[in-house]
Amino acid sequence: MTPAQRRWVFGLAVAGLAAFYLWGLSGLPGFGDYPGPYGFAVLHLAVQQTNATGIVSAINFEYRGFDTVGEEFILFAAAAGTAVVLRRLRGERERSPVDQAADHEGPPTSGAVRMLALLFTGPVIVMGWWLATHAQTNPSGGFQGGVILATAFVLVYLAGEFLVFKRFSPVALTDAVEAAGAGGFAAVGVAAVPMGVAFLTNYLPLGQTPGAVSSSGTIALISFFVGLEVGAAFILIIGELLEQTLLIRQGDR
Amino acid sequence: MEYFPFVVVAWILAVGLYGVVTSRHLVHQIICLIVVQSSTYVLLLGVGYVTGAVAPYYFDVPNHTPAVDPVVQALALTDVVVEAAVTALLLSFAIQAHKRFGTLDPQELASLKG
């Protein structure tokens, strides 16, 4: 198909899409006029039922916890898929990340970049950890915290070298943490079954103060496991991608 | 202006789709796909918005204050995570495609077999 033909087909498809979109829009309530009963029911009940003040976390890890198990395993599968797709293929060999051409060294990392990256690493870890452990309180949670924790390792890579990044995040350890995070979530859910209640029922004590770190039972625990899983998954994905550019070379080149 | 956010959604979606269709580079195409998906965030958050309501967090506002719909916000969070995962996987496919065919132009990739 030539580009011109393709644009023609695209134009037709967009015209159809626009027609259906406008049709659908005419049935929507106006912006700011949301009537949805489900969300409002959750808003009214969540604090009494779960002692969590972060209602979005309460939905993610309690009311729709079953969905979130699936979501977490999507991420798990994607990290595994990236590792499989980027494996060393036939005819490729891994090179040591030490520069092979000593007389053609790339420019060294500038002092400013090293300094800033090192300066940010500590606060970023604290922030990621705080976010992963405060899902029950405010707009935070395992997903956000995990991604920010993974960022700290990218800062290590920026400040140092790939070798340092690998030393801080050995694949075996990252794999184990990822598995512990994903398995921990499932285990917290399954543990409800022998107690005679449904999968992912909140069976832990809910605490006294709504929104306190000790409140909300399984919500806080699941969020923590999700943080581990997400952080480890992103470190694995980033490591795989970096390895492609830095270590793996085609056959004889 | 009652429907303006939904018009923005349609615009982001259309721009992203146009990029996907006319792209001459796989990485560019993947980024356009991210743009397409971004329209769903705006749609989800726009659908759940309630005029004059607070964010669905009762940490420093009294319980039962009118808040925007939290369910669509949870869905948007799911959306972001899935997008990040899909992007990583697509980028690794792009790396392997480049290794195998020596090009990232979808036009040329389509004419190569094997």
Interface residues (C-beta under 8 A of the other chain):
Chain A: P3 R6 R7 F10 V14 L17 A18 Y21 L25 L28 G30 F31 G32 D33 Y34 G36 Y38 G39 F40 V42 L43 H44 A46 V47 T53 G54 I55 V56 A58 I59 N60 R64 D67 T68 E71 I74 L75 A77 A78 A79 G81 T82 V85 L86 L89 T137 N138 P139 G141 F143 V147 P210 G211 V230 A233 F234 I237 E240 L241 Q244 Q250
Chain B: M1 E2 Y3 F4 P5 F6 A10 L13 A14 L17 Y18 V21 T22 G46 V47 G48 Y49 V50 T51 G52 A55 P56 Y57 Y58 F59 N63 H64 A67 V68 D69 P70 V71 V72 Q73 A74 L77 T78 V80 V81 V82 A84 A85 V86 A88 L89 L91 S92 F93 I95 Q96 K99 Q107
